[in-house]
Amino acid sequence: MLRFLPAVLIGCLSFLLYVVNTLFWFVPIFIGSIFKLLIPLKPWQKLMSYLLDAMANSWVAVNTLNQKLFIGTKIDVQGLSNLKLNDWYLVISNHQSWVDILVLQRIMLGQIPFLKFFLKKELIYVPVIGIAWWALDFPFMKRYSQAFLKRNPHLIGSDIKTTRKACEKFKHKPVSIMNFIEGTRFTQAKHDKQNSPFEHLLRPKAGGIAYVLDAMGKHLTKVVNVTIYYPKGIPSFWQFISGQVHSIKVKVDTFDINEKMSGDYFNDKAFKQSFQQWLNQLWLEKDQELKLLAQQTKS
């Protein structure tokens, strides 16, 4: 709507609206977090969880309005028809830019539960933000290093048990867990350093997603596999908010989680090998999808 303005002005106004929107919603989310913490009754905490998620979704909705108002980026999405708000999802995606997060939040708004990330248990103690993450039901994981477990073998498996217990809340509350399984954003330098066998992707890190699937157990039922493609090249956050990204293509595939996808990745060698093979095949198909999207853009 306001795309006639100079790019620098669009970027500044858009960024200002992001800041104002974030501060506006952070205040009630933080206050709600305090109320949730101070009244440890399960029905009350469940009610507050839904209310806080609604606030977080409102934050995303205003960010989406911001994008439509200032930049007008066209996002061509395929594959959203099979998604539901009352289901349990593991969302995975290729990762190229911080813009990916804005794109994922925008296209998934109203389609699936609010996107959440697994966080290290220590992050719950981060001032102010830690309690907000807890109140928004971001799952916290407790992980021990291999060196620590060798010194304390009686603790083997306790990290998974602790995380599973923390995820019990999702038994009755639908959730979407987000995981960028490449572990970092794609750059050509990282691609070359890894000697990645994929043309458009870094090597997937199987351990993280295996841990999520094992810890969440039956609390997750489907995988949402997202492929994001930027026809004019990978944009920076500034390029996106200043209206320099005209189109984005997104392909979404959803499939059920089966028993073969959950097991003891760190101690069962046979499962570890089969899981890596499955994930590499999935990533090979994603690489082919990105090649196809690139060909469609050139034609």
Disulfide bonds with the S-S distance in Angstrom:
none
